[in-house]
Amino acid sequence: MREWLWLAIILGIVGAFFAYDMIKNLQTERNDVSISINDRDVKPVSLSIAVIGDTHLTERREALAAFRALL
């Protein structure tokens, strides 16, 4: 009987760890990257790029139109 209790406790701890890890990985993060070029021959320019991935949109026109309006 004690073996089952320990097994249940260990499986609960492992399951809680995986659940926490999955929830943590599903949160959106912003990664800022800057590139600096120090060259006198190059005119200073500022460039901003946004990359959006894994939007989980359906292929219906309404979903795409709502996403386009959001951007």
PDB file of N, CA, C and O in Angstrom:
ATOM      1  N   MET A   1       0.816  -1.199   0.000  1.00  0.00           N
ATOM      2  CA  MET A   1       0.000   0.000   0.000  1.00  0.00           C
ATOM      3  C   MET A   1       0.856   1.259   0.000  1.00  0.00           C
ATOM      4  O   MET A   1       0.523   2.239  -0.667  1.00  0.00           O
ATOM      5  N   ARG A   2       1.953   1.237   0.741  1.00  0.00           N
ATOM      6  CA  ARG A   2       2.818   2.418   0.787  1.00  0.00           C
ATOM      7  C   ARG A   2       3.485   2.685  -0.561  1.00  0.00           C
ATOM      8  O   ARG A   2       3.727   3.835  -0.928  1.00  0.00           O
ATOM      9  N   GLU A   3       3.779   1.608  -1.293  1.00  0.00           N
ATOM     10  CA  GLU A   3       4.405   1.795  -2.608  1.00  0.00           C
ATOM     11  C   GLU A   3       3.480   2.588  -3.532  1.00  0.00           C
ATOM     12  O   GLU A   3       3.935   3.456  -4.277  1.00  0.00           O
ATOM     13  N   TRP A   4       2.183   2.285  -3.481  1.00  0.00           N
ATOM     14  CA  TRP A   4       1.219   2.999  -4.312  1.00  0.00           C
ATOM     15  C   TRP A   4       1.127   4.465  -3.916  1.00  0.00           C
ATOM     16  O   TRP A   4       0.988   5.342  -4.769  1.00  0.00           O
ATOM     17  N   LEU A   5       1.205   4.719  -2.619  1.00  0.00           N
ATOM     18  CA  LEU A   5       1.147   6.098  -2.147  1.00  0.00           C
ATOM     19  C   LEU A   5       2.355   6.883  -2.638  1.00  0.00           C
ATOM     20  O   LEU A   5       2.213   8.005  -3.126  1.00  0.00           O
ATOM     21  N   TRP A   6       3.545   6.299  -2.512  1.00  0.00           N
ATOM     22  CA  TRP A   6       4.756   6.981  -2.988  1.00  0.00           C
ATOM     23  C   TRP A   6       4.720   7.167  -4.502  1.00  0.00           C
ATOM     24  O   TRP A   6       5.128   8.210  -5.013  1.00  0.00           O
ATOM     25  N   LEU A   7       4.237   6.166  -5.208  1.00  0.00           N
ATOM     26  CA  LEU A   7       4.126   6.274  -6.663  1.00  0.00           C
ATOM     27  C   LEU A   7       3.160   7.395  -7.046  1.00  0.00           C
ATOM     28  O   LEU A   7       3.434   8.161  -7.970  1.00  0.00           O
ATOM     29  N   ALA A   8       2.040   7.493  -6.344  1.00  0.00           N
ATOM     30  CA  ALA A   8       1.073   8.557  -6.625  1.00  0.00           C
ATOM     31  C   ALA A   8       1.665   9.928  -6.323  1.00  0.00           C
ATOM     32  O   ALA A   8       1.438  10.876  -7.074  1.00  0.00           O
ATOM     33  N   ILE A   9       2.417  10.046  -5.237  1.00  0.00           N
ATOM     34  CA  ILE A   9       3.049  11.327  -4.892  1.00  0.00           C
ATOM     35  C   ILE A   9       4.078  11.717  -5.940  1.00  0.00           C
ATOM     36  O   ILE A   9       4.119  12.867  -6.376  1.00  0.00           O
ATOM     37  N   ILE A  10       4.904  10.768  -6.345  1.00  0.00           N
ATOM     38  CA  ILE A  10       5.940  11.056  -7.351  1.00  0.00           C
ATOM     39  C   ILE A  10       5.298  11.432  -8.687  1.00  0.00           C
ATOM     40  O   ILE A  10       5.721  12.389  -9.334  1.00  0.00           O
ATOM     41  N   LEU A  11       4.279  10.678  -9.096  1.00  0.00           N
ATOM     42  CA  LEU A  11       3.598  11.012 -10.353  1.00  0.00           C
ATOM     43  C   LEU A  11       2.913  12.372 -10.273  1.00  0.00           C
ATOM     44  O   LEU A  11       2.876  13.103 -11.263  1.00  0.00           O
ATOM     45  N   GLY A  12       2.375  12.717  -9.116  1.00  0.00           N
ATOM     46  CA  GLY A  12       1.765  14.034  -8.933  1.00  0.00           C
ATOM     47  C   GLY A  12       2.779  15.152  -9.054  1.00  0.00           C
ATOM     48  O   GLY A  12       2.506  16.181  -9.672  1.00  0.00           O
ATOM     49  N   ILE A  13       3.956  14.953  -8.462  1.00  0.00           N
ATOM     50  CA  ILE A  13       5.012  15.973  -8.550  1.00  0.00           C
ATOM     51  C   ILE A  13       5.482  16.129  -9.990  1.00  0.00           C
ATOM     52  O   ILE A  13       5.640  17.247 -10.479  1.00  0.00           O
ATOM     53  N   VAL A  14       5.703  15.007 -10.667  1.00  0.00           N
ATOM     54  CA  VAL A  14       6.152  15.065 -12.064  1.00  0.00           C
ATOM     55  C   VAL A  14       5.077  15.713 -12.941  1.00  0.00           C
ATOM     56  O   VAL A  14       5.396  16.535 -13.801  1.00  0.00           O
ATOM     57  N   GLY A  15       3.816  15.353 -12.732  1.00  0.00           N
ATOM     58  CA  GLY A  15       2.725  15.951 -13.497  1.00  0.00           C
ATOM     59  C   GLY A  15       2.603  17.443 -13.253  1.00  0.00           C
ATOM     60  O   GLY A  15       2.370  18.211 -14.186  1.00  0.00           O
ATOM     61  N   ALA A  16       2.762  17.860 -11.991  1.00  0.00           N
ATOM     62  CA  ALA A  16       2.701  19.293 -11.674  1.00  0.00           C
ATOM     63  C   ALA A  16       3.847  20.043 -12.340  1.00  0.00           C
ATOM     64  O   ALA A  16       3.658  21.157 -12.827  1.00  0.00           O
ATOM     65  N   PHE A  17       5.035  19.440 -12.365  1.00  0.00           N
ATOM     66  CA  PHE A  17       6.175  20.076 -13.025  1.00  0.00           C
ATOM     67  C   PHE A  17       5.896  20.277 -14.510  1.00  0.00           C
ATOM     68  O   PHE A  17       6.123  21.362 -15.045  1.00  0.00           O
ATOM     69  N   PHE A  18       5.403  19.229 -15.179  1.00  0.00           N
ATOM     70  CA  PHE A  18       5.129  19.343 -16.610  1.00  0.00           C
ATOM     71  C   PHE A  18       4.006  20.340 -16.888  1.00  0.00           C
ATOM     72  O   PHE A  18       4.076  21.083 -17.867  1.00  0.00           O
ATOM     73  N   ALA A  19       2.977  20.368 -16.050  1.00  0.00           N
ATOM     74  CA  ALA A  19       1.893  21.333 -16.236  1.00  0.00           C
ATOM     75  C   ALA A  19       2.413  22.756 -16.084  1.00  0.00           C
ATOM     76  O   ALA A  19       2.080  23.623 -16.893  1.00  0.00           O
ATOM     77  N   TYR A  20       3.223  23.009 -15.064  1.00  0.00           N
ATOM     78  CA  TYR A  20       3.806  24.340 -14.862  1.00  0.00           C
ATOM     79  C   TYR A  20       4.692  24.721 -16.040  1.00  0.00           C
ATOM     80  O   TYR A  20       4.640  25.855 -16.515  1.00  0.00           O
ATOM     81  N   ASP A  21       5.502  23.782 -16.513  1.00  0.00           N
ATOM     82  CA  ASP A  21       6.409  24.060 -17.626  1.00  0.00           C
ATOM     83  C   ASP A  21       5.630  24.379 -18.899  1.00  0.00           C
ATOM     84  O   ASP A  21       6.020  25.277 -19.645  1.00  0.00           O
ATOM     85  N   MET A  22       4.545  23.666 -19.161  1.00  0.00           N
ATOM     86  CA  MET A  22       3.744  23.934 -20.356  1.00  0.00           C
ATOM     87  C   MET A  22       3.056  25.288 -20.264  1.00  0.00           C
ATOM     88  O   MET A  22       3.016  26.025 -21.249  1.00  0.00           O
ATOM     89  N   ILE A  23       2.517  25.627 -19.103  1.00  0.00           N
ATOM     90  CA  ILE A  23       1.859  26.928 -18.936  1.00  0.00           C
ATOM     91  C   ILE A  23       2.866  28.058 -19.111  1.00  0.00           C
ATOM     92  O   ILE A  23       2.563  29.078 -19.730  1.00  0.00           O
ATOM     93  N   LYS A  24       4.055  27.874 -18.569  1.00  0.00           N
ATOM     94  CA  LYS A  24       5.101  28.894 -18.683  1.00  0.00           C
ATOM     95  C   LYS A  24       5.517  29.089 -20.142  1.00  0.00           C
ATOM     96  O   LYS A  24       5.760  30.218 -20.565  1.00  0.00           O
ATOM     97  N   ASN A  25       5.601  28.013 -20.907  1.00  0.00           N
ATOM     98  CA  ASN A  25       6.029  28.096 -22.301  1.00  0.00           C
ATOM     99  C   ASN A  25       4.951  28.657 -23.216  1.00  0.00           C
ATOM    100  O   ASN A  25       5.260  29.063 -24.336  1.00  0.00           O
ATOM    101  N   LEU A  26       3.702  28.693 -22.780  1.00  0.00           N
ATOM    102  CA  LEU A  26       2.629  29.218 -23.619  1.00  0.00           C
ATOM    103  C   LEU A  26       2.429  30.716 -23.463  1.00  0.00           C
ATOM    104  O   LEU A  26       1.589  31.296 -24.152  1.00  0.00           O
ATOM    105  N   GLN A  27       3.177  31.353 -22.579  1.00  0.00           N
ATOM    106  CA  GLN A  27       3.045  32.791 -22.387  1.00  0.00           C
ATOM    107  C   GLN A  27       3.869  33.521 -23.446  1.00  0.00           C
ATOM    108  O   GLN A  27       4.990  33.128 -23.767  1.00  0.00           O
ATOM    109  N   THR A  28       3.288  34.583 -23.974  1.00  0.00           N
ATOM    110  CA  THR A  28       3.931  35.358 -25.025  1.00  0.00           C
ATOM    111  C   THR A  28       5.077  36.179 -24.458  1.00  0.00           C
ATOM    112  O   THR A  28       4.954  36.801 -23.403  1.00  0.00           O
ATOM    113  N   GLU A  29       6.178  36.170 -25.166  1.00  0.00           N
ATOM    114  CA  GLU A  29       7.339  36.961 -24.766  1.00  0.00           C
ATOM    115  C   GLU A  29       7.752  37.864 -25.915  1.00  0.00           C
ATOM    116  O   GLU A  29       7.542  37.547 -27.086  1.00  0.00           O
ATOM    117  N   ARG A  30       8.329  38.965 -25.564  1.00  0.00           N
ATOM    118  CA  ARG A  30       8.853  39.888 -26.564  1.00  0.00           C
ATOM    119  C   ARG A  30      10.372  39.829 -26.495  1.00  0.00           C
ATOM    120  O   ARG A  30      10.966  40.015 -25.433  1.00  0.00           O
ATOM    121  N   ASN A  31      10.987  39.569 -27.629  1.00  0.00           N
ATOM    122  CA  ASN A  31      12.441  39.516 -27.711  1.00  0.00           C
ATOM    123  C   ASN A  31      12.932  40.726 -28.491  1.00  0.00           C
ATOM    124  O   ASN A  31      12.697  40.830 -29.695  1.00  0.00           O
ATOM    125  N   ASP A  32      13.605  41.631 -27.814  1.00  0.00           N
ATOM    126  CA  ASP A  32      14.163  42.810 -28.468  1.00  0.00           C
ATOM    127  C   ASP A  32      15.597  42.518 -28.902  1.00  0.00           C
ATOM    128  O   ASP A  32      16.408  42.015 -28.125  1.00  0.00           O
ATOM    129  N   VAL A  33      15.887  42.841 -30.147  1.00  0.00           N
ATOM    130  CA  VAL A  33      17.223  42.640 -30.694  1.00  0.00           C
ATOM    131  C   VAL A  33      17.643  43.938 -31.359  1.00  0.00           C
ATOM    132  O   VAL A  33      16.870  44.536 -32.108  1.00  0.00           O
ATOM    133  N   SER A  34      18.854  44.372 -31.090  1.00  0.00           N
ATOM    134  CA  SER A  34      19.357  45.573 -31.758  1.00  0.00           C
ATOM    135  C   SER A  34      20.681  45.245 -32.442  1.00  0.00           C
ATOM    136  O   SER A  34      21.503  44.490 -31.922  1.00  0.00           O
ATOM    137  N   ILE A  35      20.858  45.827 -33.605  1.00  0.00           N
ATOM    138  CA  ILE A  35      22.083  45.644 -34.379  1.00  0.00           C
ATOM    139  C   ILE A  35      22.689  47.017 -34.599  1.00  0.00           C
ATOM    140  O   ILE A  35      22.024  47.919 -35.108  1.00  0.00           O
ATOM    141  N   SER A  36      23.933  47.177 -34.222  1.00  0.00           N
ATOM    142  CA  SER A  36      24.625  48.460 -34.387  1.00  0.00           C
ATOM    143  C   SER A  36      25.785  48.294 -35.353  1.00  0.00           C
ATOM    144  O   SER A  36      26.590  47.370 -35.235  1.00  0.00           O
ATOM    145  N   ILE A  37      25.853  49.211 -36.314  1.00  0.00           N
ATOM    146  CA  ILE A  37      26.960  49.225 -37.271  1.00  0.00           C
ATOM    147  C   ILE A  37      27.661  50.564 -37.129  1.00  0.00           C
ATOM    148  O   ILE A  37      27.060  51.612 -37.367  1.00  0.00           O
ATOM    149  N   ASN A  38      28.903  50.533 -36.750  1.00  0.00           N
ATOM    150  CA  ASN A  38      29.688  51.758 -36.602  1.00  0.00           C
ATOM    151  C   ASN A  38      30.601  51.921 -37.815  1.00  0.00           C
ATOM    152  O   ASN A  38      31.724  51.417 -37.847  1.00  0.00           O
ATOM    153  N   ASP A  39      30.092  52.629 -38.797  1.00  0.00           N
ATOM    154  CA  ASP A  39      30.851  52.876 -40.021  1.00  0.00           C
ATOM    155  C   ASP A  39      30.530  54.293 -40.476  1.00  0.00           C
ATOM    156  O   ASP A  39      29.360  54.652 -40.609  1.00  0.00           O
ATOM    157  N   ARG A  40      31.539  55.083 -40.712  1.00  0.00           N
ATOM    158  CA  ARG A  40      31.328  56.477 -41.119  1.00  0.00           C
ATOM    159  C   ARG A  40      30.701  56.585 -42.498  1.00  0.00           C
ATOM    160  O   ARG A  40      30.046  57.582 -42.804  1.00  0.00           O
ATOM    161  N   ASP A  41      30.892  55.577 -43.329  1.00  0.00           N
ATOM    162  CA  ASP A  41      30.350  55.620 -44.686  1.00  0.00           C
ATOM    163  C   ASP A  41      28.869  55.244 -44.748  1.00  0.00           C
ATOM    164  O   ASP A  41      28.225  55.418 -45.782  1.00  0.00           O
ATOM    165  N   VAL A  42      28.339  54.737 -43.655  1.00  0.00           N
ATOM    166  CA  VAL A  42      26.942  54.300 -43.639  1.00  0.00           C
ATOM    167  C   VAL A  42      26.087  55.365 -42.966  1.00  0.00           C
ATOM    168  O   VAL A  42      26.382  55.802 -41.854  1.00  0.00           O
ATOM    169  N   LYS A  43      25.026  55.778 -43.652  1.00  0.00           N
ATOM    170  CA  LYS A  43      24.110  56.781 -43.114  1.00  0.00           C
ATOM    171  C   LYS A  43      23.272  56.145 -41.991  1.00  0.00           C
ATOM    172  O   LYS A  43      22.781  55.030 -42.167  1.00  0.00           O
ATOM    173  N   PRO A  44      23.094  56.818 -40.848  1.00  0.00           N
ATOM    174  CA  PRO A  44      22.298  56.246 -39.750  1.00  0.00           C
ATOM    175  C   PRO A  44      20.840  56.034 -40.167  1.00  0.00           C
ATOM    176  O   PRO A  44      20.188  56.937 -40.693  1.00  0.00           O
ATOM    177  N   VAL A  45      20.355  54.838 -39.922  1.00  0.00           N
ATOM    178  CA  VAL A  45      18.994  54.466 -40.289  1.00  0.00           C
ATOM    179  C   VAL A  45      18.389  53.673 -39.136  1.00  0.00           C
ATOM    180  O   VAL A  45      19.064  52.856 -38.511  1.00  0.00           O
ATOM    181  N   SER A  46      17.123  53.920 -38.864  1.00  0.00           N
ATOM    182  CA  SER A  46      16.409  53.150 -37.851  1.00  0.00           C
ATOM    183  C   SER A  46      15.415  52.240 -38.555  1.00  0.00           C
ATOM    184  O   SER A  46      14.645  52.692 -39.403  1.00  0.00           O
ATOM    185  N   LEU A  47      15.430  50.985 -38.212  1.00  0.00           N
ATOM    186  CA  LEU A  47      14.566  50.000 -38.855  1.00  0.00           C
ATOM    187  C   LEU A  47      13.891  49.168 -37.771  1.00  0.00           C
ATOM    188  O   LEU A  47      14.565  48.604 -36.908  1.00  0.00           O
ATOM    189  N   SER A  48      12.572  49.090 -37.814  1.00  0.00           N
ATOM    190  CA  SER A  48      11.815  48.272 -36.859  1.00  0.00           C
ATOM    191  C   SER A  48      11.100  47.165 -37.618  1.00  0.00           C
ATOM    192  O   SER A  48      10.450  47.416 -38.633  1.00  0.00           O
ATOM    193  N   ILE A  49      11.223  45.952 -37.125  1.00  0.00           N
ATOM    194  CA  ILE A  49      10.597  44.795 -37.757  1.00  0.00           C
ATOM    195  C   ILE A  49       9.814  44.038 -36.697  1.00  0.00           C
ATOM    196  O   ILE A  49      10.320  43.800 -35.600  1.00  0.00           O
ATOM    197  N   ALA A  50       8.599  43.662 -37.012  1.00  0.00           N
ATOM    198  CA  ALA A  50       7.786  42.835 -36.112  1.00  0.00           C
ATOM    199  C   ALA A  50       7.545  41.491 -36.781  1.00  0.00           C
ATOM    200  O   ALA A  50       7.167  41.431 -37.951  1.00  0.00           O
ATOM    201  N   VAL A  51       7.760  40.435 -36.051  1.00  0.00           N
ATOM    202  CA  VAL A  51       7.527  39.085 -36.552  1.00  0.00           C
ATOM    203  C   VAL A  51       6.449  38.447 -35.685  1.00  0.00           C
ATOM    204  O   VAL A  51       6.585  38.362 -34.464  1.00  0.00           O
ATOM    205  N   ILE A  52       5.396  38.009 -36.320  1.00  0.00           N
ATOM    206  CA  ILE A  52       4.297  37.362 -35.607  1.00  0.00           C
ATOM    207  C   ILE A  52       4.197  35.937 -36.122  1.00  0.00           C
ATOM    208  O   ILE A  52       4.083  35.711 -37.327  1.00  0.00           O
ATOM    209  N   GLY A  53       4.240  34.986 -35.218  1.00  0.00           N
ATOM    210  CA  GLY A  53       4.169  33.592 -35.634  1.00  0.00           C
ATOM    211  C   GLY A  53       3.191  32.798 -34.801  1.00  0.00           C
ATOM    212  O   GLY A  53       2.858  33.177 -33.678  1.00  0.00           O
ATOM    213  N   ASP A  54       2.739  31.711 -35.351  1.00  0.00           N
ATOM    214  CA  ASP A  54       1.876  30.759 -34.658  1.00  0.00           C
ATOM    215  C   ASP A  54       0.608  31.428 -34.145  1.00  0.00           C
ATOM    216  O   ASP A  54       0.353  31.442 -32.941  1.00  0.00           O
ATOM    217  N   THR A  55      -0.184  31.980 -35.055  1.00  0.00           N
ATOM    218  CA  THR A  55      -1.372  32.747 -34.671  1.00  0.00           C
ATOM    219  C   THR A  55      -2.601  31.878 -34.409  1.00  0.00           C
ATOM    220  O   THR A  55      -3.576  32.368 -33.841  1.00  0.00           O
ATOM    221  N   HIS A  56      -2.584  30.619 -34.799  1.00  0.00           N
ATOM    222  CA  HIS A  56      -3.693  29.679 -34.584  1.00  0.00           C
ATOM    223  C   HIS A  56      -5.001  30.203 -35.173  1.00  0.00           C
ATOM    224  O   HIS A  56      -6.058  30.082 -34.553  1.00  0.00           O
ATOM    225  N   LEU A  57      -4.928  30.777 -36.357  1.00  0.00           N
ATOM    226  CA  LEU A  57      -6.136  31.269 -37.024  1.00  0.00           C
ATOM    227  C   LEU A  57      -6.757  30.168 -37.870  1.00  0.00           C
ATOM    228  O   LEU A  57      -6.059  29.320 -38.427  1.00  0.00           O
ATOM    229  N   THR A  58      -8.079  30.197 -37.953  1.00  0.00           N
ATOM    230  CA  THR A  58      -8.741  29.309 -38.907  1.00  0.00           C
ATOM    231  C   THR A  58      -8.604  29.935 -40.293  1.00  0.00           C
ATOM    232  O   THR A  58      -8.180  31.084 -40.421  1.00  0.00           O
ATOM    233  N   GLU A  59      -8.955  29.196 -41.307  1.00  0.00           N
ATOM    234  CA  GLU A  59      -8.784  29.711 -42.662  1.00  0.00           C
ATOM    235  C   GLU A  59     -10.039  30.395 -43.185  1.00  0.00           C
ATOM    236  O   GLU A  59     -10.195  30.572 -44.393  1.00  0.00           O
ATOM    237  N   ARG A  60     -10.927  30.776 -42.288  1.00  0.00           N
ATOM    238  CA  ARG A  60     -12.125  31.512 -42.694  1.00  0.00           C
ATOM    239  C   ARG A  60     -11.766  32.970 -42.936  1.00  0.00           C
ATOM    240  O   ARG A  60     -10.840  33.504 -42.325  1.00  0.00           O
ATOM    241  N   ARG A  61     -12.507  33.603 -43.830  1.00  0.00           N
ATOM    242  CA  ARG A  61     -12.240  35.010 -44.153  1.00  0.00           C
ATOM    243  C   ARG A  61     -12.466  35.921 -42.954  1.00  0.00           C
ATOM    244  O   ARG A  61     -11.760  36.914 -42.783  1.00  0.00           O
ATOM    245  N   GLU A  62     -13.454  35.583 -42.122  1.00  0.00           N
ATOM    246  CA  GLU A  62     -13.760  36.426 -40.966  1.00  0.00           C
ATOM    247  C   GLU A  62     -12.591  36.452 -39.980  1.00  0.00           C
ATOM    248  O   GLU A  62     -12.253  37.506 -39.440  1.00  0.00           O
ATOM    249  N   ALA A  63     -11.983  35.300 -39.749  1.00  0.00           N
ATOM    250  CA  ALA A  63     -10.854  35.233 -38.816  1.00  0.00           C
ATOM    251  C   ALA A  63      -9.665  36.019 -39.350  1.00  0.00           C
ATOM    252  O   ALA A  63      -9.001  36.737 -38.602  1.00  0.00           O
ATOM    253  N   LEU A  64      -9.401  35.881 -40.636  1.00  0.00           N
ATOM    254  CA  LEU A  64      -8.285  36.621 -41.234  1.00  0.00           C
ATOM    255  C   LEU A  64      -8.557  38.123 -41.243  1.00  0.00           C
ATOM    256  O   LEU A  64      -7.643  38.916 -41.019  1.00  0.00           O
ATOM    257  N   ALA A  65      -9.798  38.522 -41.497  1.00  0.00           N
ATOM    258  CA  ALA A  65     -10.144  39.947 -41.496  1.00  0.00           C
ATOM    259  C   ALA A  65     -10.024  40.529 -40.091  1.00  0.00           C
ATOM    260  O   ALA A  65      -9.557  41.656 -39.929  1.00  0.00           O
ATOM    261  N   ALA A  66     -10.439  39.776 -39.077  1.00  0.00           N
ATOM    262  CA  ALA A  66     -10.321  40.256 -37.696  1.00  0.00           C
ATOM    263  C   ALA A  66      -8.858  40.397 -37.298  1.00  0.00           C
ATOM    264  O   ALA A  66      -8.490  41.343 -36.602  1.00  0.00           O
ATOM    265  N   PHE A  67      -8.027  39.464 -37.736  1.00  0.00           N
ATOM    266  CA  PHE A  67      -6.596  39.551 -37.433  1.00  0.00           C
ATOM    267  C   PHE A  67      -5.963  40.735 -38.150  1.00  0.00           C
ATOM    268  O   PHE A  67      -5.135  41.440 -37.572  1.00  0.00           O
ATOM    269  N   ARG A  68      -6.341  40.959 -39.392  1.00  0.00           N
ATOM    270  CA  ARG A  68      -5.820  42.096 -40.153  1.00  0.00           C
ATOM    271  C   ARG A  68      -6.229  43.408 -39.495  1.00  0.00           C
ATOM    272  O   ARG A  68      -5.435  44.348 -39.448  1.00  0.00           O
ATOM    273  N   ALA A  69      -7.464  43.484 -38.984  1.00  0.00           N
ATOM    274  CA  ALA A  69      -7.931  44.697 -38.301  1.00  0.00           C
ATOM    275  C   ALA A  69      -7.169  44.919 -36.997  1.00  0.00           C
ATOM    276  O   ALA A  69      -6.931  46.059 -36.600  1.00  0.00           O
ATOM    277  N   LEU A  70      -6.791  43.836 -36.336  1.00  0.00           N
ATOM    278  CA  LEU A  70      -6.031  43.942 -35.096  1.00  0.00           C
ATOM    279  C   LEU A  70      -4.654  44.538 -35.348  1.00  0.00           C
ATOM    280  O   LEU A  70      -4.157  45.332 -34.550  1.00  0.00           O
ATOM    281  N   LEU A  71      -4.042  44.153 -36.460  1.00  0.00           N
ATOM    282  CA  LEU A  71      -2.713  44.677 -36.786  1.00  0.00           C
ATOM    283  C   LEU A  71      -2.813  46.103 -37.254  1.00  0.00           C
ATOM    284  O   LEU A  71      -1.798  46.720 -37.576  1.00  0.00           O
TER     285      LEU A  71
END
